[in-house]
Amino acid sequence: MTSRSMLLNISVAVATALASGAASARTEIQNKGSDTLVNVAQSWAEQYGKINPNVAVAVSGGGSGTGIAAMINGTVDIANSSRKMKDKEIKEAQA
């Protein structure tokens, strides 16, 4: 291995290590729910990323029911819904 290729390999390894360290230092917020609101939520996430680059907001759709269920079972931080929660969902969330 030449000195030049060794230096390149070391540089790539250091860059990879720094990138993975920086990524793990970011806070990630999970946002899931309404397909009607997914584009709006994505836009909000992108704008928030400009204000606070240390926070990444991961947005996915799946429907209002999916977002509400994910909120109830604790797998998301934000649930988007384009409809009112059903009484059953409210009771489950309160439990």
KEKE-3310 file (N, C-alpha, C; in steps of 0.2 Angstrom, whole numbers, plus 5000, padded with zeros to 4 digits):
npx = (5004:5003:5009:5001:4989:4986:4985:4973:4964:4965:4960:4947:4942:4942:4934:4922:4920:4919:4907:4898:4898:4894:4881:4875:4874:4864:4847:4832:4816:4801:4788:4772:4758:4743:4740:4735:4741:4754:4763:4763:4768:4781:4786:4786:4795:4807:4809:4810:4822:4831:4831:4835:4848:4852:4842:4833:4819:4809:4798:4783:4769:4754:4742:4729:4724:4734:4745:4739:4738:4751:4755:4748:4754:4767:4777:4780:4784:4776:4760:4750:4734:4720:4708:4696:4700:4694:4682:4686:4700:4704:4702:4711:4723:4723:4724)
npy = (4994:5011:5026:5037:5030:5025:5036:5041:5031:5032:5045:5043:5034:5042:5053:5046:5041:5053:5058:5048:5050:5063:5061:5053:5062:5070:5074:5064:5066:5057:5058:5054:5049:5056:5055:5065:5076:5074:5080:5094:5092:5087:5098:5107:5100:5101:5115:5117:5110:5119:5129:5123:5113:5102:5094:5081:5078:5065:5061:5052:5045:5036:5036:5044:5036:5027:5035:5040:5028:5024:5035:5032:5019:5023:5025:5036:5053:5064:5064:5065:5070:5071:5071:5071:5063:5047:5042:5030:5029:5040:5036:5025:5032:5039:5030)
npz = (5000:4996:5002:4999:4996:5009:5017:5011:5014:5028:5030:5025:5034:5046:5043:5042:5055:5062:5056:5060:5073:5074:5070:5079:5090:5087:5091:5088:5082:5081:5069:5065:5055:5048:5031:5024:5030:5029:5020:5024:5037:5034:5028:5039:5047:5039:5040:5053:5055:5049:5059:5070:5069:5076:5079:5072:5063:5059:5047:5044:5035:5034:5039:5049:5060:5061:5066:5078:5085:5086:5094:5106:5109:5112:5102:5094:5094:5090:5084:5069:5064:5054:5058:5072:5087:5091:5104:5110:5107:5114:5127:5128:5126:5138:5147)
capx = (5000:5007:5008:4995:4982:4985:4982:4966:4960:4964:4955:4940:4940:4941:4928:4916:4920:4916:4900:4894:4898:4889:4874:4872:4873:4858:4841:4828:4809:4797:4782:4768:4751:4739:4743:4733:4745:4761:4767:4764:4773:4788:4788:4788:4801:4813:4810:4813:4829:4835:4832:4839:4851:4854:4836:4830:4812:4808:4791:4780:4762:4751:4735:4727:4723:4741:4748:4736:4740:4758:4756:4746:4759:4773:4782:4781:4784:4771:4755:4746:4728:4716:4701:4695:4701:4688:4682:4690:4707:4706:4702:4717:4728:4723:4726)
capy = (5000:5017:5031:5041:5027:5024:5042:5042:5026:5035:5051:5041:5031:5048:5056:5041:5041:5059:5058:5044:5053:5068:5059:5050:5067:5073:5071:5063:5066:5053:5061:5049:5050:5058:5056:5072:5081:5072:5085:5099:5090:5087:5105:5110:5097:5104:5122:5117:5108:5125:5133:5119:5108:5097:5090:5079:5076:5060:5061:5047:5045:5029:5038:5046:5030:5024:5040:5040:5021:5025:5039:5028:5014:5027:5024:5042:5059:5068:5061:5070:5067:5075:5070:5070:5056:5043:5041:5024:5031:5045:5032:5021:5037:5041:5024)
capz = (5000:4995:5007:4997:4997:5016:5019:5009:5018:5035:5029:5024:5041:5051:5041:5043:5062:5064:5053:5064:5080:5074:5069:5086:5094:5085:5093:5083:5084:5076:5068:5061:5055:5043:5024:5022:5033:5028:5016:5029:5042:5031:5027:5046:5049:5036:5042:5060:5054:5048:5065:5075:5065:5081:5080:5065:5063:5054:5046:5039:5035:5036:5041:5056:5064:5062:5070:5084:5088:5088:5100:5111:5111:5113:5097:5091:5098:5087:5079:5065:5063:5050:5061:5079:5090:5093:5111:5112:5106:5120:5133:5127:5127:5145:5151)
cpx = (5005:5005:5002:4989:4981:4982:4975:4962:4959:4959:4948:4937:4938:4935:4922:4915:4917:4909:4896:4893:4893:4882:4871:4871:4867:4852:4836:4821:4805:4790:4778:4761:4747:4742:4741:4738:4753:4766:4768:4769:4780:4790:4790:4794:4807:4814:4813:4821:4834:4836:4836:4842:4853:4848:4834:4823:4810:4800:4788:4772:4759:4744:4734:4727:4730:4745:4745:4738:4747:4759:4753:4751:4766:4779:4784:4781:4778:4766:4751:4740:4724:4709:4702:4697:4694:4688:4686:4697:4709:4706:4709:4723:4729:4725:4734)
cpy = (5006:5022:5035:5037:5025:5030:5043:5037:5029:5041:5049:5038:5037:5051:5052:5041:5047:5060:5054:5047:5059:5066:5056:5056:5071:5070:5070:5062:5062:5057:5056:5051:5051:5059:5063:5077:5080:5077:5092:5098:5089:5094:5108:5107:5100:5111:5122:5115:5114:5129:5129:5113:5101:5092:5088:5076:5071:5059:5055:5047:5038:5030:5040:5041:5027:5029:5040:5033:5021:5029:5035:5023:5017:5026:5030:5048:5064:5064:5066:5066:5073:5074:5070:5063:5053:5043:5035:5026:5036:5041:5028:5026:5039:5036:5023)
cpz = (5000:5001:5005:4998:5005:5019:5017:5013:5025:5035:5029:5031:5046:5049:5043:5051:5064:5062:5058:5071:5080:5073:5075:5091:5093:5089:5087:5085:5079:5076:5063:5060:5048:5036:5022:5024:5032:5025:5020:5034:5040:5030:5034:5048:5046:5038:5049:5060:5053:5054:5070:5072:5070:5082:5073:5067:5057:5053:5042:5040:5037:5038:5048:5061:5066:5067:5077:5088:5090:5094:5106:5114:5112:5108:5093:5096:5096:5083:5076:5064:5059:5053:5068:5081:5092:5101:5114:5112:5112:5126:5133:5129:5134:5149:5150)
residu = (MET:THR:SER:ARG:SER:MET:LEU:LEU:ASN:ILE:SER:VAL:ALA:VAL:ALA:THR:ALA:LEU:ALA:SER:GLY:ALA:ALA:SER:ALA:ARG:THR:GLU:ILE:GLN:ASN:LYS:GLY:SER:ASP:THR:LEU:VAL:ASN:VAL:ALA:GLN:SER:TRP:ALA:GLU:GLN:TYR:GLY:LYS:ILE:ASN:PRO:ASN:VAL:ALA:VAL:ALA:VAL:SER:GLY:GLY:GLY:SER:GLY:THR:GLY:ILE:ALA:ALA:MET:ILE:ASN:GLY:THR:VAL:ASP:ILE:ALA:ASN:SER:SER:ARG:LYS:MET:LYS:ASP:LYS:GLU:ILE:LYS:GLU:ALA:GLN:ALA)
# end
